[in-house]
Structure formats: structure tokens, C-alpha cells
Amino acid sequence: MKPLRALAVASEIYPIIKTGGLADVAGALPIALKAEGIETRTLVPGYPDVMNAIEMAEQLLEWPLFFGGTTRLLRASVGELDLLVLDAPHLFDRPGNPYVSSDGLDWPDNGLRFAALARMAADIGFGDVPDFVPDIVHAHDWQVGLAPAYLHYGHRRRAGTVMTVHNMAYQGKFPEAMLGALGLPPDSFNMHGVEYYGGIGFLKAGLQFADRITTVSPTYAREIQDDEGGMGLGGLLRERARDISGILNGIDISVWNPATDPNIAARYDVDKFADRAANKAALQQRFGLAPSPDKFLLGVISRLSWQKGLDLLLETLPMMVGEGMQLALLGSGDADLQNGFRAAAEAHPGQVGVVIGYDEALAHLIQAGSDALAVPSRFEPCGLTQLCALRYGAVPVVARVGGLEDTVVDADDAAVASGAATGFKFAPVTAEQLAGSLRRAHAMFADKTSWQKIQQSGMATDVSWRNRASRYAALYREIAQMRYV
């Protein structure tokens, strides 16, 4: 029996190009699916970083005019990833962030750029690329939401489709006037097609036409079906409730492994847990914090935004400082939050350390050296940071939302006594409740035996892709059994 073939389609992929958790999933899931007997290739744009990562490529097809310029489809491999690359320099040969220009604004032709990626995915899904004819086309997020729509309106035998929502807040809405340029038929512009509040909704199109919809945690799958969580698409998602699955993300446990991590000061595992202390000392030194193993050190690795609740953490800082806690924060985002945390670091040297930006190696050290890691998000589809924290023994302090609710066991009395506790959760998502949860964690930290028990329970949690990949494989096989016209 031939293996089932899946075409994954994503606008970014780790370790080649990354702006967020989407890239981590796009990079890890295809590798994990190999163990499930799924042959996956991932279609990605030919950004400069992608083209530079490719050592050898085979040209499969060439079009003299595809969305405005000469385009090639390349086959290549990078590490364990099997790629199909849409080499369209007129669309993707641009430096820096894949979505925004150097002035921080979206590229004005983003609709056309990512429609081209979705159109290519559909062509492959129709079997127009003999080198790889997939059974499933798996589209990730709004950038490729048009792929299921193109496949639907093609009225040909096609692959089955899965649409995964990584974050409902990003939907991709573009003017109705683009309909012709996108190659969509006039009759597609209606409420049961791609029309969305008077424009063309890329994510809406994917949710409308995909055979199955997934999102990245069971709780988020429920949250997006109400009006608030659905952010304008709740009604559609309620209509499609039977087709929605919440499958938790995992992390690459070969990359996130404290026993082998080259980015940390001292490697450790559950059996050599005492060696973890060297990482806390290194982290305190790196952030200019007072060198003390007995200070409660809270780590944060986050985009600085309202969604991530970092304004609540800033509001909570006076309490933290007053009660002797330390903070090591790595992140960037809203200017007001950046300035607020910088000011706090200047006002409280030795207690608050801030690095604005992103540094992958430093993120690993924060996980290895923090006593606890805060994720106070107002909404969080899954979250990967808390999964890494569990893996590294940094006790998560999280809001009771989305995947945070699904992946952390609160340290109430019963959970601590049974050994099930892995972190601290709070609700509602307010500064007052965050402060209360931090105080709970700080108090537990004073009981070294109980604290270490929570850390080690977290480290024993399975945060890998193993069980998650098997659920995707089962979903693919279910769809593949259906007949397509």
C-alpha cells in the first residue's frame, strides 16, 4: 500500500524563516508525521532566507507569467524537511520580515503574494505537478486560506483539505476589487464564498471550504466558536462545529532538550537536576540581576502586546519588586510596553533585567535558568513557550485560556499532594489575578521539596509531537477515504 501523501503549505518554517509559533509547527509536524507513515512535502515561498538555505534544487515547473512574473517550482531538502519552493522573485525576493517592509507596514501586495502561494498549492492538489500528487493539502493560517477555495472552485478531482487556525486574530482581509486578479470567479463573492464584511477574507475562505478545520488546542477550538473568540467568524465556525478538531501543538524535543542543549550554561535532566542551578546563575549574570540562588526569578519570552497580557505584567511589577522577586524579560513589540519595561529595568537594577528583541540562544537560557515562566495571555491558541518551560523545569504561571489551560496542571493542594501539579493558573485575566498567582508561586518556591516536585512533574510531561502527529495522521486518513469530484 502506497504511503499517504500530504502537501503542507505555510508562509514560514523553522529553522529557515520564523516570526512566530507557526514556523515551529510547520517545521516540526512534517518530520513527526514520517513515523506515522505520512509522506509530507511543505510548500513555502522562495524568500531570500529560503533560497540561501537550499544547497541543491531541482526545477519541476516554470511559468513565464504567474501572478505578474516568471515563477519556478523547485524541489529541495533542508535537513529533514522535504520542500517545494515557489521561486517567484517579483513576490518574495525581499529582505527581512516576510510580511512587512522596513518601515513596519504590511507589503501592499500581500494579498497577491500569498494568493500565489495558495494557487500553487491548489495546482499541486489538483495533481498538476506529476512529481508529487498529494492526498491531502494542509493549509496553515490565513496566508494560504485561499487554497481550499481554489480547490473548491476548480470543479475537478482534488486532494482533501485541512485548514489549521494558529491565531484567529490574524485573518487576511483584502478589497473586493482584487477578486479578478486573484483568479476567483465572480460568483465566489458572497457570504457562502470568500466574501467577508465587504472584502475578501483569506482565513474565512479556508474555514468555509476546507474539508476539516483544526486549531491548536481543544480549549481554543471551543473558544473560537463563540462570538468573542471567533472574532467575526464565530457563526461560521458554529455551523461547521462537527468538522472542527482541537489538536495540541508539540515542540521538537531534540531542539528543546536540557540534557543536550548547546545554548545553556550547564546541561541537566531529572536525574542530574542539581546541575540546573548553574543556569540560574548564568541568567542572573546575563540580565544584571543580583546573584542569588534563593531569589525567585521569573522569566518571560514573549511578543510585547495586549494579547500576550504584558501590560498586566508591567502593572504587577511594583508588587514583584516589593516582595523581592526578579524578572528576566526577552521580547519586543508595542513601543509603550518596550519603554515601560526598559524604564522598570533602569529603576530597579538587580531585580529587573530586560532585553528588547529576540535571541534564540538566550530564550533557551531563560527556560533553563528561570524558576518560573509567565505567560499571562488574554487569549492563547496553544502557546509553545509554556511547553518549553515544562521541558526545562521552569514552572509555568499562565492564564486559564486556550492551550495554556490544556497543558498546565494547577498547583492546588490536591494536585501538589498527588504529584500531578506542573504550574500555576489564574482567571480572570487581570493584573490582580496575575499578582495572586505569582504570590502563590513565590510562596511555594520557599518550600524547596514541593517546588522541585512540581518542576520534575513538568519535565515528565510529554510535550513532543508523538501523540499529536498520530491525531493528524488519523484525520488525514479519514479525509482521504472520502471521494472528491
C-alpha positions in Angstrom: 0.0 0.0 0.0 1.4 3.3 -1.0 2.0 5.9 1.8 -0.5 8.7 2.1 0.9 11.9 0.8 0.3 15.3 2.3 1.2 18.8 1.0 1.7 21.2 3.9 1.6 24.9 2.9 2.9 27.6 5.2 4.3 31.1 4.9 7.2 30.4 7.3 9.1 27.3 8.5 11.6 26.7 11.2 14.6 26.7 11.2 14.7 28.6 7.9 12.5 31.6 8.5 10.5 32.3 11.6 8.4 35.1 13.1 6.3 33.0 15.5 5.0 29.7 16.5 3.5 28.9 13.1 7.1 28.3 11.8 7.8 25.9 14.7 4.7 23.8 13.8 5.4 23.9 10.1 8.9 22.7 10.7 8.2 20.0 13.3 4.9 18.4 12.2 6.1 17.0 8.8 9.1 15.3 10.5 6.8 13.8 13.2 4.4 12.6 10.6 7.1 10.4 9.0 6.8 8.0 11.9 3.0 7.8 11.1 3.6 6.7 7.5 2.7 10.1 6.1 5.0 11.4 3.3 4.9 15.2 3.6 6.3 18.0 1.4 6.0 21.6 2.5 5.3 24.3 0.0 6.9 27.6 1.1 7.7 31.0 -0.6 11.1 31.5 -2.0 12.2 34.2 0.3 15.9 35.1 0.4 16.4 33.1 3.6 14.8 30.0 1.9 16.8 30.3 -1.3 20.0 30.7 0.7 19.3 27.6 2.8 18.9 25.5 -0.3 22.2 23.8 -1.4 20.7 21.8 -4.3 17.3 22.2 -6.0 15.5 20.5 -8.9 13.2 22.6 -11.1 9.9 20.9 -11.5 8.0 23.5 -13.5 8.3 27.0 -14.8 5.7 29.6 -15.8 6.6 32.7 -17.8 3.8 34.7 -16.2 2.4 33.7 -12.8 0.8 36.4 -10.7 2.9 39.0 -12.6 6.3 37.5 -13.2 8.4 34.4 -14.1 8.0 31.7 -11.5 9.6 28.3 -10.9 8.6 25.4 -8.6 11.6 23.8 -7.1 12.1 20.6 -5.1 14.7 20.7 -2.4 15.6 19.4 1.1 16.9 21.3 4.1 17.9 19.0 6.9 15.0 16.6 7.4 12.5 18.9 5.7 11.3 18.0 2.1 10.3 21.2 0.5 8.6 22.6 -2.6 9.7 26.2 -3.1 7.7 28.8 -5.0 10.5 30.8 -6.5 8.8 34.0 -7.5 11.3 36.8 -7.1 8.8 39.5 -8.0 6.7 38.4 -5.0 9.2 37.1 -2.4 12.7 38.3 -3.1 12.6 41.0 -0.4 14.8 41.4 2.7 13.8 41.0 6.3 10.4 40.1 7.7 8.2 38.1 5.2 5.1 40.2 5.9 6.2 43.8 6.5 8.6 46.2 4.9 11.4 48.1 6.6 9.0 50.8 7.6 7.0 48.4 9.6 4.0 48.4 7.3 2.5 45.4 5.5 3.7 44.9 2.0 0.9 46.5 -0.1 0.7 43.4 -2.4 0.5 40.8 0.5 -2.9 39.7 -0.9 -1.4 38.8 -4.3 1.8 37.3 -2.8 0.0 34.8 -0.6 -2.7 34.1 -3.1 0.0 33.0 -5.4 1.2 30.5 -2.7 -2.3 29.3 -2.2 -2.9 29.0 -6.0 0.3 26.9 -6.4 -0.9 24.7 -3.5 -4.2 24.2 -5.3 -2.5 23.3 -8.6 -0.5 20.7 -6.8 -3.7 19.5 -5.1 -5.3 19.0 -8.5 -2.4 16.7 -9.5 -0.8 19.2 -11.9 2.7 18.5 -10.6 3.3 14.9 -11.5 6.3 14.7 -9.3 4.1 14.9 -6.2 0.4 14.3 -6.2 -0.9 14.6 -2.7 -3.9 13.0 -1.0 -4.2 16.0 1.4 -3.5 19.7 1.2 -2.9 21.1 4.7 -3.1 24.9 4.8 -1.7 26.8 7.8 -3.2 30.1 8.7 -4.7 33.0 6.7 -1.8 33.4 4.3 -2.8 30.2 2.5 -6.5 30.3 3.3 -7.4 30.6 -0.4 -6.0 27.2 -1.2 -9.2 25.3 -0.2 -11.3 27.9 -2.1 -9.2 27.5 -5.3 -9.6 23.7 -5.0 -13.4 24.1 -4.4 -13.9 26.4 -7.4 -11.7 24.3 -9.7 -14.5 21.7 -10.0 -12.0 18.9 -10.6 -10.9 15.8 -8.8 -8.8 17.1 -6.0 -6.9 16.3 -2.8 -8.7 16.6 0.5 -8.1 19.7 2.6 -7.3 20.7 6.1 -7.3 24.3 7.4 -5.4 24.9 10.6 -6.0 28.2 12.5 -3.0 29.1 14.6 -4.4 32.5 15.7 -7.9 33.8 14.9 -6.7 37.4 15.4 -4.9 37.3 12.0 -7.4 36.8 9.2 -6.1 38.4 6.0 -8.8 40.7 4.6 -8.4 42.4 1.2 -10.5 44.6 -1.1 -13.3 43.1 -3.3 -11.6 44.8 -6.3 -8.8 42.1 -6.1 -11.2 39.3 -6.9 -10.3 39.2 -10.6 -6.5 39.5 -10.0 -6.7 36.6 -7.6 -8.3 34.4 -10.2 -11.5 33.8 -8.2 -14.8 33.5 -10.1 -17.4 36.4 -9.7 -19.9 34.0 -8.0 -17.4 33.3 -5.2 -18.1 36.8 -3.7 -21.0 36.0 -1.4 -21.5 35.1 2.2 -21.2 31.4 1.4 -18.0 32.0 -0.5 -15.0 34.3 0.1 -16.8 37.5 0.9 -16.1 38.8 4.4 -17.6 42.1 5.6 -17.5 43.6 2.2 -13.9 42.3 1.4 -12.2 39.1 0.5 -11.4 37.0 3.6 -8.5 34.7 3.2 -9.0 32.9 6.5 -12.7 32.9 6.1 -12.3 31.2 2.7 -10.3 28.4 4.2 -12.7 27.9 7.0 -15.6 27.9 4.5 -14.2 25.4 2.1 -11.8 23.1 3.9 -13.0 19.5 4.4 -11.8 19.7 8.0 -10.7 22.5 10.3 -8.2 22.2 13.1 -6.9 24.5 15.7 -4.0 24.1 18.1 -5.7 23.1 21.3 -9.1 21.7 22.4 -10.0 24.7 24.6 -9.2 27.1 21.7 -11.4 25.0 19.4 -14.3 25.7 21.8 -13.3 29.4 22.3 -13.3 30.3 18.6 -16.9 29.1 18.3 -18.3 31.9 20.4 -18.6 35.5 19.1 -15.8 36.9 21.1 -13.2 34.2 20.4 -14.4 33.8 16.8 -13.6 37.5 16.1 -16.2 37.8 13.4 -16.1 34.1 12.3 -17.9 32.5 15.3 -21.1 32.0 13.4 -19.4 30.1 10.5 -17.4 28.0 13.0 -20.6 27.1 14.9 -22.1 25.9 11.6 -19.0 23.8 11.0 -18.6 22.6 14.6 -18.7 18.9 13.5 -15.7 19.5 11.3 -13.5 21.2 13.9 -10.8 19.4 15.9 -8.5 20.9 18.6 -5.1 19.2 18.4 -2.5 20.4 20.7 0.8 21.6 19.3 4.0 19.9 20.4 7.6 21.0 20.4 10.7 19.5 18.9 12.2 17.7 21.9 15.5 17.3 20.1 15.9 21.1 19.9 14.4 21.7 23.3 16.3 19.2 25.4 18.1 20.4 28.6 20.3 17.3 28.5 21.9 18.2 25.2 21.2 21.9 24.7 24.3 23.7 23.5 22.8 27.2 24.3 22.7 26.8 28.1 25.4 27.1 30.8 25.0 23.6 32.2 23.2 20.6 30.8 20.9 18.6 33.1 17.9 16.3 33.3 15.7 14.9 36.0 18.4 12.6 37.3 21.0 15.5 37.3 18.7 18.2 38.4 21.2 19.9 40.7 23.2 21.0 37.7 20.3 23.3 36.7 21.4 25.8 39.3 24.3 26.9 37.1 21.9 28.2 34.5 20.1 30.4 37.0 23.5 31.9 38.0 24.3 32.5 34.3 20.9 34.0 33.6 21.2 36.4 36.6 24.6 37.5 35.3 23.4 37.9 31.7 20.5 40.2 32.8 22.4 42.1 35.5 20.3 40.6 38.3 21.6 40.1 41.9 23.4 36.7 42.0 21.3 34.7 44.5 20.0 31.2 44.2 17.3 32.0 46.7 15.7 34.9 44.8 12.5 33.9 43.0 13.4 34.5 39.3 10.5 34.9 36.8 11.3 34.6 33.1 9.3 36.0 30.2 9.9 35.2 26.5 7.1 37.0 24.5 5.9 39.4 22.0 5.1 42.5 24.0 1.4 43.0 23.2 -2.0 43.4 24.6 -2.9 39.8 23.5 0.1 38.4 25.5 -1.0 40.3 28.6 2.3 42.0 29.1 0.6 45.2 30.2 -0.7 43.2 33.1 2.8 42.1 34.0 4.0 45.6 33.8 1.2 46.6 36.2 2.2 43.8 38.5 5.9 44.8 38.6 5.7 47.0 41.7 4.4 44.1 43.7 7.1 41.8 42.4 9.9 44.2 43.2 8.4 45.0 46.6 8.3 41.3 47.5 11.8 40.6 46.4 11.2 38.8 43.1 13.4 39.1 40.0 12.4 39.4 36.3 14.3 38.5 33.2 12.4 39.5 30.1 13.1 38.9 26.4 10.8 40.3 23.8 9.8 43.1 21.5 6.5 44.7 20.3 4.4 47.6 21.3 6.6 50.7 21.8 4.8 51.7 25.1 5.4 48.3 26.6 9.1 48.3 25.4 9.6 51.7 27.0 7.8 50.6 30.2 9.9 47.6 30.7 13.1 49.5 29.9 12.1 52.1 32.5 11.5 49.4 35.1 14.9 47.9 34.5 16.6 51.3 34.9 14.6 52.0 38.1 15.2 48.5 39.6 18.7 47.3 38.7 19.5 43.9 40.1 15.8 43.0 40.2 14.5 43.7 36.7 16.5 42.8 33.5 15.2 43.4 30.0 16.5 42.5 26.5 14.4 44.0 23.7 14.5 41.9 20.6 14.7 38.2 20.1 17.6 35.9 20.6 17.0 32.1 20.2 20.0 31.1 22.3 19.0 33.5 25.1 15.5 32.1 25.0 17.0 28.7 25.8 18.9 30.1 28.7 15.8 31.8 30.1 14.0 28.4 30.1 16.9 26.7 31.8 17.6 29.4 34.4 14.2 30.7 35.4 12.4 29.4 38.4 9.1 30.2 36.8 8.0 31.4 33.4 5.0 33.8 33.0 2.5 33.5 30.1 -0.4 35.9 31.1 -2.1 35.9 27.7 -5.6 37.2 27.3 -6.0 34.6 24.6 -3.6 31.9 23.5 -4.4 29.4 20.8 -1.9 26.9 22.1 1.4 28.5 23.2 4.8 26.9 22.8 6.7 28.8 25.5 5.0 27.0 28.3 5.7 23.7 26.7 9.4 24.5 26.6 9.2 25.7 30.2 7.7 22.3 31.3 10.5 20.5 29.4 13.2 22.7 31.2 11.7 22.8 34.7 10.7 26.4 34.6 7.3 26.3 36.3 4.7 28.0 34.1 2.4 30.7 35.5 -0.3 31.0 33.0 -3.8 32.4 32.3 -6.6 29.9 32.0 -7.2 30.3 28.3 -6.7 28.2 25.2 -3.8 25.8 25.1 -2.4 27.2 28.4 -5.5 25.7 30.1 -4.9 22.4 28.4 -1.2 22.0 29.0 -0.6 23.1 32.6 -2.0 21.4 35.8 -2.6 24.0 38.5 -0.8 23.5 41.8 -3.8 23.3 44.0 -3.5 21.3 47.2 -4.8 18.1 45.7 -2.6 18.3 42.6 0.5 19.1 44.7 -0.2 16.2 47.1 -0.7 13.7 44.2 2.3 14.9 42.2 0.2 16.0 39.3 0.8 19.7 39.6 3.0 21.3 36.9 2.3 25.1 37.2 0.0 27.9 38.4 -3.1 29.1 36.6 -5.2 32.2 37.1 -8.5 33.6 35.9 -10.0 36.0 35.0 -7.0 37.6 33.1 -6.4 40.7 35.3 -3.4 42.2 36.9 -4.9 41.4 40.3 -5.3 37.7 39.5 -1.8 37.5 37.9 -0.3 39.0 41.1 -2.2 36.5 43.2 -0.8 33.6 41.1 2.7 34.9 41.3 2.4 35.2 45.1 1.2 31.6 45.2 4.2 30.5 43.2 6.6 32.6 45.2 5.2 31.1 48.5 5.5 27.5 47.0 9.1 28.3 45.9 10.1 28.7 49.6 9.2 25.0 50.1 12.1 23.6 48.1 10.9 20.0 48.2 7.4 20.8 46.9 8.8 23.2 44.3 11.2 20.6 42.9 8.4 18.1 42.8 6.4 20.5 40.6 9.4 21.1 38.3 10.1 17.4 37.9 6.4 16.7 37.2 6.6 19.3 34.4 9.7 17.7 33.0 8.0 14.3 32.9 5.1 15.8 30.8 5.0 14.6 27.2 5.3 17.8 25.1 6.5 16.1 22.0 4.8 15.8 18.7 4.4 12.0 19.0 0.8 11.8 20.1 -0.2 15.0 18.3 1.1 13.7 15.0 -0.9 10.5 15.3 -4.1 12.6 15.5 -3.2 14.5 12.4 -2.4 11.2 10.6 -5.8 9.8 11.6 -7.5 12.9 10.4 -5.7 12.8 7.0 -6.7 9.1 6.5 -10.3 9.9 7.4 -10.4 12.6 4.7 -8.5 10.6 2.2 -11.2 7.9 2.3 -13.8 10.3 1.0 -14.4 10.7 -2.7 -13.6 14.0 -4.4 -15.1 15.3 -7.6 
